[in-house]
Amino acid sequence: MATPVFRGPLPGLGIVSVDLQRWDKGPRGELLGVYIWSDVRPLRGAAGLLDWRLCGKVSSLIQSGRLTGAEGEQLLLPTGGRLAWNLAMVMGLGTRLGFSADRYRVAVDRTLTAVRGLGLRDIALAPPGRDINALPSRQAVDLLIDEVRGASHAGWVSRLTVVEAAAGHKELADLIPTAPPPGGHPGRSGR
């Protein structure tokens, strides 16, 4: 497995928990991207929460056969004001078996290419495979940032919000630049 080349904070990087209250209180954005497996039901993590907020729309599409989670599958949905993001994109990862850093990179590259084609610059992504801990939090986010900074995608993302379970936030603390509060010491916000 290749070592990520990412070093240091990425300007415009934020982290939000897989938590509806945090999503509702966070800044507005253009797109929320989540990943699903073809062999994991019910939906978990950010995909499960998205489905909940959209009143089971994703599950309904799965039950009807219009969405399967097949590798490379992509579905764009309007959120109808139910989320802080205008659109949601659901991407298929295929089966869990054999999931690797290479498949991770391919999934993220495919997503970023689609998002760029839509002309969107303010995105939130739940790293692929984090719903089942396929990769450790830090490795997943380092790989994600490497893809955003890579030659194919460098410079067009203005804000990237990583959607990560609260348990993974500690591993990511050094990635988020924080400004000291007025008259205080540097620290993390409640997000």
ZIMOBEL-V728933 format. One record per residue. N is the residue number from 1. RES is the residue in one letter. PSI is psi in radians with two decimals (NA if undefined). Layout:
n:N res:RES psi:PSI
n:N res:RES psi:PSI
This chain:
n:1 res:M psi:2.32
n:2 res:A psi:2.55
n:3 res:T psi:2.38
n:4 res:P psi:2.53
n:5 res:V psi:-0.16
n:6 res:F psi:2.36
n:7 res:R psi:2.26
n:8 res:G psi:2.98
n:9 res:P psi:2.68
n:10 res:L psi:2.15
n:11 res:P psi:2.43
n:12 res:G psi:0.19
n:13 res:L psi:2.36
n:14 res:G psi:2.88
n:15 res:I psi:2.39
n:16 res:V psi:2.50
n:17 res:S psi:2.79
n:18 res:V psi:1.44
n:19 res:D psi:2.15
n:20 res:L psi:-0.67
n:21 res:Q psi:-0.75
n:22 res:R psi:-0.70
n:23 res:W psi:-0.74
n:24 res:D psi:-0.59
n:25 res:K psi:-0.25
n:26 res:G psi:3.01
n:27 res:P psi:2.64
n:28 res:R psi:2.66
n:29 res:G psi:3.11
n:30 res:E psi:-0.68
n:31 res:L psi:2.41
n:32 res:L psi:2.17
n:33 res:G psi:2.27
n:34 res:V psi:2.77
n:35 res:Y psi:2.57
n:36 res:I psi:2.70
n:37 res:W psi:2.72
n:38 res:S psi:-0.29
n:39 res:D psi:0.40
n:40 res:V psi:2.01
n:41 res:R psi:2.46
n:42 res:P psi:2.93
n:43 res:L psi:2.56
n:44 res:R psi:2.96
n:45 res:G psi:-2.48
n:46 res:A psi:-0.60
n:47 res:A psi:-0.72
n:48 res:G psi:-0.70
n:49 res:L psi:-0.71
n:50 res:L psi:-0.81
n:51 res:D psi:-0.76
n:52 res:W psi:-0.85
n:53 res:R psi:-0.49
n:54 res:L psi:0.39
n:55 res:C psi:0.69
n:56 res:G psi:0.24
n:57 res:K psi:-0.77
n:58 res:V psi:-0.79
n:59 res:S psi:-0.69
n:60 res:S psi:-0.71
n:61 res:L psi:-0.61
n:62 res:I psi:-0.82
n:63 res:Q psi:-0.58
n:64 res:S psi:-0.17
n:65 res:G psi:0.02
n:66 res:R psi:-0.24
n:67 res:L psi:2.26
n:68 res:T psi:-0.37
n:69 res:G psi:0.17
n:70 res:A psi:2.56
n:71 res:E psi:2.24
n:72 res:G psi:-0.21
n:73 res:E psi:2.46
n:74 res:Q psi:2.39
n:75 res:L psi:2.22
n:76 res:L psi:2.25
n:77 res:L psi:2.42
n:78 res:P psi:2.54
n:79 res:T psi:-0.15
n:80 res:G psi:0.52
n:81 res:G psi:0.11
n:82 res:R psi:-0.15
n:83 res:L psi:2.96
n:84 res:A psi:-0.17
n:85 res:W psi:2.52
n:86 res:N psi:-0.62
n:87 res:L psi:2.73
n:88 res:A psi:2.42
n:89 res:M psi:2.22
n:90 res:V psi:2.17
n:91 res:M psi:2.43
n:92 res:G psi:2.46
n:93 res:L psi:-0.11
n:94 res:G psi:-2.63
n:95 res:T psi:2.76
n:96 res:R psi:-0.58
n:97 res:L psi:2.19
n:98 res:G psi:0.18
n:99 res:F psi:2.35
n:100 res:S psi:3.05
n:101 res:A psi:-0.60
n:102 res:D psi:-0.80
n:103 res:R psi:-0.62
n:104 res:Y psi:-0.90
n:105 res:R psi:-0.74
n:106 res:V psi:-0.76
n:107 res:A psi:-0.78
n:108 res:V psi:-0.74
n:109 res:D psi:-0.78
n:110 res:R psi:-0.75
n:111 res:T psi:-0.86
n:112 res:L psi:-0.64
n:113 res:T psi:-0.77
n:114 res:A psi:-0.77
n:115 res:V psi:-0.73
n:116 res:R psi:-0.71
n:117 res:G psi:-0.48
n:118 res:L psi:-0.16
n:119 res:G psi:0.40
n:120 res:L psi:2.50
n:121 res:R psi:-0.24
n:122 res:D psi:1.72
n:123 res:I psi:2.67
n:124 res:A psi:2.30
n:125 res:L psi:2.35
n:126 res:A psi:2.03
n:127 res:P psi:2.37
n:128 res:P psi:2.34
n:129 res:G psi:-0.11
n:130 res:R psi:-0.40
n:131 res:D psi:-0.43
n:132 res:I psi:0.25
n:133 res:N psi:0.72
n:134 res:A psi:-0.53
n:135 res:L psi:2.59
n:136 res:P psi:2.65
n:137 res:S psi:-0.91
n:138 res:R psi:-0.77
n:139 res:Q psi:-0.76
n:140 res:A psi:-0.76
n:141 res:V psi:-0.67
n:142 res:D psi:-0.76
n:143 res:L psi:-0.70
n:144 res:L psi:-0.83
n:145 res:I psi:-0.68
n:146 res:D psi:-0.74
n:147 res:E psi:-0.72
n:148 res:V psi:-0.64
n:149 res:R psi:-0.18
n:150 res:G psi:2.88
n:151 res:A psi:-0.63
n:152 res:S psi:-0.44
n:153 res:H psi:-0.02
n:154 res:A psi:2.34
n:155 res:G psi:-0.25
n:156 res:W psi:-0.34
n:157 res:V psi:2.10
n:158 res:S psi:-0.56
n:159 res:R psi:2.25
n:160 res:L psi:2.11
n:161 res:T psi:2.15
n:162 res:V psi:2.21
n:163 res:V psi:1.92
n:164 res:E psi:2.48
n:165 res:A psi:2.56
n:166 res:A psi:-0.59
n:167 res:A psi:-0.46
n:168 res:G psi:-0.14
n:169 res:H psi:-0.64
n:170 res:K psi:-0.69
n:171 res:E psi:-0.34
n:172 res:L psi:0.02
n:173 res:A psi:-0.66
n:174 res:D psi:-0.15
n:175 res:L psi:-0.38
n:176 res:I psi:1.97
n:177 res:P psi:2.33
n:178 res:T psi:2.44
n:179 res:A psi:2.53
n:180 res:P psi:2.46
n:181 res:P psi:2.73
n:182 res:P psi:2.15
n:183 res:G psi:0.20
n:184 res:G psi:-2.92
n:185 res:H psi:2.72
n:186 res:P psi:2.61
n:187 res:G psi:3.09
n:188 res:R psi:2.61
n:189 res:S psi:3.07
n:190 res:G psi:-0.06
n:191 res:R psi:NA
